Amino acid sequence: MKPLRESSAIERSLVAVVDDDESVRESLPDLLREFGFAAHAFSSAENFLASDSIGKTRCLILDIAMPGMTGLALQRELKIRKHKIPIIFITAQKDEAVRVRAFEQGAAEFLLKPFSDTALLAALDTALRSS
């Protein structure tokens, strides 16, 4: 079977990054583009919800802890709006209860910061294959 990242259909897939940390918003989209994805970054859940990217997003990389709407709250809001976007949660806080809640609500993957390029690519593979 061909690896996911080599598929031309997947290469054009939009991956949205929602994180209040500017360094993540600057570096992660560059890495995603190196992997062959299109990428857009948003500084808040509210900005993502107000964008025209929701309907185009094939995967969402989402921080758990953000000012305003949290990652888990955005996950619930997307479910209410009937947007079935696979979500990879990223966080610097090791909190098993939050991890369990994210998966119970349908998260595709959950990564602790800092994570490796390999871990991110594996998470993207899992998320995109689940959609």
C-alpha positions in Angstrom: 0.0 0.0 0.0 1.3 3.4 -0.9 2.1 5.8 2.0 -0.6 8.4 2.6 1.7 11.4 2.1 2.6 10.2 -1.5 -1.0 10.3 -2.7 -1.6 13.3 -5.0 -5.2 13.7 -3.7 -4.0 13.9 -0.1 -1.1 16.3 -1.0 -3.7 18.9 -1.8 -5.6 18.4 1.4 -6.0 21.4 3.6 -4.8 21.0 7.2 -5.8 23.8 9.5 -3.8 24.7 12.6 -5.5 26.4 15.5 -3.1 27.5 18.3 -2.6 30.7 20.3 1.2 30.1 20.3 2.6 32.2 17.5 5.7 30.0 17.2 3.5 27.0 16.5 1.4 28.9 14.0 4.5 29.9 12.2 6.4 26.6 12.2 3.7 23.9 11.9 2.3 25.1 8.6 5.8 25.1 7.1 6.3 21.5 8.2 2.8 20.5 6.9 3.7 22.1 3.5 7.0 20.1 3.5 4.8 17.0 4.0 2.8 18.0 0.9 -0.3 19.5 2.5 -1.9 22.9 2.1 -2.0 24.6 5.5 -3.7 27.6 7.1 -3.1 28.7 10.7 -5.5 30.5 13.0 -4.8 32.2 16.4 -8.1 31.2 17.9 -11.0 28.8 17.7 -13.2 31.8 17.0 -11.1 32.9 14.0 -11.3 29.4 12.6 -15.1 29.3 13.0 -15.4 32.7 11.3 -13.2 31.6 8.3 -14.2 30.1 5.0 -11.7 27.2 5.7 -14.1 25.0 7.7 -15.7 23.3 4.6 -12.3 22.8 3.0 -10.4 21.5 6.0 -9.6 17.8 5.8 -7.8 17.7 9.2 -7.6 20.1 12.1 -4.6 20.3 14.4 -5.9 21.9 17.5 -4.4 23.2 20.7 -6.3 22.2 23.9 -5.7 25.2 26.1 -6.4 28.6 24.4 -7.9 31.8 25.7 -11.6 32.2 24.8 -12.9 29.0 23.2 -10.8 26.0 24.2 -9.9 23.1 21.8 -12.5 20.8 23.4 -15.2 23.5 23.1 -14.3 23.9 19.4 -14.6 20.2 18.9 -18.1 20.3 20.4 -19.1 23.3 18.3 -18.0 21.6 15.1 -20.0 18.5 16.1 -23.1 20.7 16.7 -22.6 22.3 13.3 -22.2 18.9 11.8 -18.7 19.4 10.5 -16.9 16.0 10.6 -13.3 17.1 10.5 -10.7 14.7 12.0 -9.0 16.4 14.9 -5.4 16.0 16.1 -5.1 17.6 19.5 -1.8 19.0 20.6 -1.0 20.2 24.1 1.9 20.9 26.4 -0.1 19.8 29.5 -0.1 16.1 30.3 -3.7 15.7 31.6 -5.1 12.2 31.2 -8.7 13.3 31.9 -8.5 15.8 29.1 -7.0 13.2 26.7 -9.7 10.7 27.5 -12.4 13.4 27.0 -10.9 14.4 23.6 -11.0 10.8 22.4 -14.5 10.2 23.8 -15.7 13.2 21.8 -14.1 11.8 18.6 -10.5 13.0 18.4 -8.4 11.1 15.9 -5.1 11.6 17.7 -3.6 13.4 20.7 0.0 14.6 20.8 2.1 16.1 23.6 4.3 19.0 22.8 7.0 18.8 21.7 6.3 16.0 19.3 8.5 14.7 16.5 7.9 15.1 12.7 7.4 11.4 12.6 4.7 11.4 15.3 2.9 14.2 13.5 3.0 12.5 10.1 1.7 9.2 11.7 -1.1 11.2 13.4 -2.0 12.8 10.1 -2.1 9.4 8.4 -4.4 8.1 11.1 -6.7 11.2 11.0 -7.0 11.3 7.2 -7.7 7.6 7.0 -10.4 7.9 9.6 -12.3 10.6 7.6 
